[in-house]
Amino acid sequence: MLFGAGSLQVDDRQVNAAQVWRMVAGHVEAVRDLPVGSHVGVWTQPALETLVALLGNALAGVVSVPLDVKLGPLELGHVASDARPVRTFAANVSEVEGRLPGVQTVPALATESEGALPDRPVDDAPMLILYTSGTTGLPKGAVLSARNVASNLDALATAWKWTAADTVVHSLPMFHVHGLVLGLFGSMRVGGRLHWLPRFDPVTMAAALAGATRPCSSRCRRCTTGSPRPAPPRPRCSRGSRRRGCW
């Protein structure tokens, strides 16, 4: 299984896990007419609908091509001719309509559906085409498979002890590998929660981080009585000293 149950928040708009996956089921219906492996663009606008489209594409077996709305004509033309998306989704169609001539742009929606979700296997089939920044030439498309994504996220989850009890708060764009793969797909894979702030603001970010913190899971003295946990003793060196230079 590629994803577990996870919840989403975009700015102040929150949806629980059950709502998320009903919305994703709705998007799956919107790409059901496309063959598995089709390249589908998603304009990474700051909206919940963007996240739903990216998750829905992943489960439906079509290959997402995240598109930055700020791409210039040269870069966008190169991405279009290289990836050749057959359809694009946008939360705000009017903002991007006509920017990819000959490619249909349809609304990305967050409409809930009771339809069954596909069981996307963790295999070597392509799942994403992410483009580099193009600082040394035209952007280059990096193809990531479902197994690429899952293995990296599982390694991070093990290293970080990342669980369903955790919330990821970030302001990275969804055409960015950290924002999309780690932030969105990672949170959904562990069954946790993502709070996406599409526009970085230090005050808003600080408040979101404060709201996402949780007490430690151990029954330490601080958690059970509110009293500080005693500091652990400093380790002794071979001479039995606690002096700073010995540890």
C-alpha positions in Angstrom: 0.0 0.0 0.0 1.4 3.4 -1.0 -0.4 5.6 1.5 -2.0 5.3 5.0 -4.8 7.4 6.4 -3.7 11.0 6.8 -5.3 14.4 7.3 -4.6 17.7 5.6 -4.6 21.4 6.4 -4.0 24.2 3.9 -3.8 27.5 5.7 -7.0 27.5 7.8 -8.8 24.9 5.8 -8.8 21.5 7.5 -10.0 18.1 6.4 -9.8 14.8 8.3 -8.5 11.5 6.9 -11.9 10.2 5.9 -12.7 13.5 4.0 -9.2 13.5 2.3 -9.7 10.0 0.8 -13.2 10.7 -0.3 -11.9 13.8 -2.1 -9.1 11.7 -3.6 -11.6 9.2 -4.8 -13.4 12.0 -6.5 -10.2 13.0 -8.4 -9.6 9.4 -9.4 -12.9 9.4 -11.2 -11.7 12.5 -13.1 -8.7 10.6 -14.6 -10.4 7.2 -14.9 -10.6 7.7 -18.7 -6.9 8.0 -19.1 -4.6 5.0 -19.6 -2.3 4.1 -16.7 1.0 5.8 -17.1 -0.4 8.9 -18.8 1.4 12.1 -18.0 -0.9 14.6 -16.2 0.1 18.1 -15.2 -0.9 19.6 -11.9 -0.5 23.4 -11.5 0.8 23.7 -8.0 -1.4 26.5 -6.9 -1.9 27.2 -3.1 -5.0 25.2 -2.5 -6.3 22.0 -1.0 -7.4 20.9 -4.4 -3.8 20.8 -5.6 -2.9 18.3 -2.9 -6.0 16.2 -3.7 -5.0 16.1 -7.4 -1.5 15.0 -6.7 -2.6 12.2 -4.3 -5.3 11.1 -6.7 -2.9 10.9 -9.7 -0.5 8.8 -7.6 -3.2 6.3 -6.7 -4.8 6.2 -10.1 -1.5 5.2 -11.7 -1.0 8.3 -13.9 2.2 10.2 -13.8 2.1 13.7 -12.2 4.0 16.5 -13.7 3.9 19.3 -11.1 3.9 22.7 -12.9 5.1 26.0 -11.3 2.7 28.8 -12.2 5.7 31.2 -12.3 7.5 29.3 -15.0 8.4 31.6 -17.9 7.4 30.8 -21.5 10.8 29.2 -22.4 10.9 26.8 -19.4 7.2 26.0 -19.6 7.4 25.3 -23.3 10.4 22.9 -22.7 8.6 21.1 -19.9 5.5 20.7 -22.1 7.4 19.3 -25.1 9.5 17.1 -22.9 6.8 15.6 -20.6 3.9 15.9 -23.0 1.1 16.0 -20.5 -2.3 15.0 -22.0 -4.3 17.0 -19.4 -3.6 19.4 -16.7 -5.5 20.2 -13.5 -5.7 23.6 -11.8 -7.4 24.8 -8.7 -7.8 28.2 -10.4 -8.2 27.5 -14.1 -8.4 31.2 -15.1 -4.9 31.8 -13.8 -3.3 29.3 -16.2 -5.7 28.7 -19.0 -4.1 28.8 -22.4 -0.5 28.6 -21.1 -0.1 25.2 -22.6 -1.6 25.4 -26.1 -3.3 22.2 -27.1 -3.5 20.7 -23.6 -6.8 20.7 -21.8 -6.9 22.3 -18.4 -9.7 21.2 -16.1 -10.6 22.2 -12.6 -9.0 20.4 -9.7 -11.8 19.8 -7.3 -12.1 18.6 -3.7 -15.5 16.9 -4.2 -16.1 13.9 -2.0 -17.0 10.6 -3.6 -17.8 7.2 -2.2 -16.0 5.5 -5.0 -13.4 2.8 -4.2 -9.8 3.9 -4.2 -7.3 2.0 -6.4 -4.7 -0.1 -4.5 -1.6 1.4 -6.1 1.3 -1.1 -5.8 4.7 0.0 -4.6 6.5 -0.9 -7.9 8.9 0.5 -10.4 6.2 2.2 -12.6 6.8 6.0 -12.9 4.8 8.1 -10.5 6.3 11.6 -10.8 8.3 13.7 -13.3 9.9 16.5 -11.3 11.9 19.2 -13.2 15.1 20.7 -12.0 15.5 24.5 -11.6 17.4 24.9 -14.9 20.2 27.0 -13.5 22.7 25.4 -15.8 20.4 25.0 -18.8 16.9 24.0 -19.5 15.1 22.1 -16.7 15.7 18.3 -16.7 12.9 15.9 -15.8 13.7 13.4 -13.1 11.4 10.3 -13.2 10.6 8.9 -9.8 8.8 5.5 -9.4 6.5 4.5 -6.6 9.3 2.4 -5.2 11.7 5.3 -5.2 9.3 7.4 -3.3 8.2 4.7 -0.8 11.8 3.5 0.0 13.1 7.0 0.7 10.1 7.9 2.9 10.3 4.6 4.8 14.0 5.2 5.5 13.2 8.7 6.8 10.4 7.4 8.9 12.7 5.0 10.5 15.5 7.5 11.1 13.2 10.2 12.4 10.8 7.9 14.3 8.1 9.5 12.1 4.7 8.2 13.0 1.0 8.8 12.5 1.0 11.0 15.6 3.3 13.6 13.9 2.4 16.8 12.0 4.6 18.2 9.3 4.3 22.0 8.9 6.0 23.5 5.9 5.8 26.3 3.3 7.7 24.6 0.4 6.1 24.5 -3.0 4.5 21.4 -4.4 6.8 21.3 -7.4 9.7 20.9 -5.0 10.7 17.4 -4.2 10.9 18.2 -0.4 7.6 19.9 -0.4 5.8 17.2 -2.4 7.5 13.9 -1.7 8.5 14.4 1.9 5.8 16.9 3.0 2.7 15.5 1.2 3.5 12.0 0.3 5.5 11.3 3.4 2.8 12.6 5.8 0.2 10.4 4.0 2.5 7.3 3.9 2.9 7.3 7.7 -0.7 8.2 8.2 0.1 11.6 9.9 -0.9 15.1 9.2 0.3 17.8 6.9 -0.2 21.5 7.6 0.8 23.3 4.4 1.3 27.1 4.5 1.8 27.9 0.8 3.0 31.5 1.5 5.8 31.7 4.1 5.1 34.1 6.9 7.3 33.8 10.1 4.5 34.7 12.5 2.0 32.3 10.9 4.7 29.6 10.7 5.6 30.0 14.4 1.9 29.7 15.4 1.5 26.6 13.2 4.5 25.0 14.7 3.4 25.7 18.2 0.0 24.2 17.4 1.6 21.0 16.0 3.8 20.2 19.0 2.8 17.3 21.2 4.0 15.9 24.6 6.5 13.1 24.7 4.9 9.6 24.6 6.9 8.3 27.6 5.4 8.4 31.1 8.1 10.7 32.3 7.7 12.9 35.4 7.0 16.0 33.3 4.2 14.4 31.4 2.5 12.7 34.4 2.9 15.4 37.1 3.9 18.6 35.2 7.2 18.6 37.1 10.5 18.9 35.2 12.3 15.6 34.5 15.6 15.5 36.4 18.6 16.0 34.2 20.7 12.9 33.6 24.0 12.7 35.4 27.1 13.6 33.4 29.1 10.6 32.4 32.4 10.0 34.3 35.7 9.6 32.6 38.1 6.9 33.6 39.4 9.0 36.4 36.0 9.4 38.0 35.9 13.1 37.3 32.9 15.2 36.2 35.1 18.0 35.0 34.1 19.5 31.6 37.3 18.4 29.9 36.5 14.7 30.7 33.3 14.3 28.7 
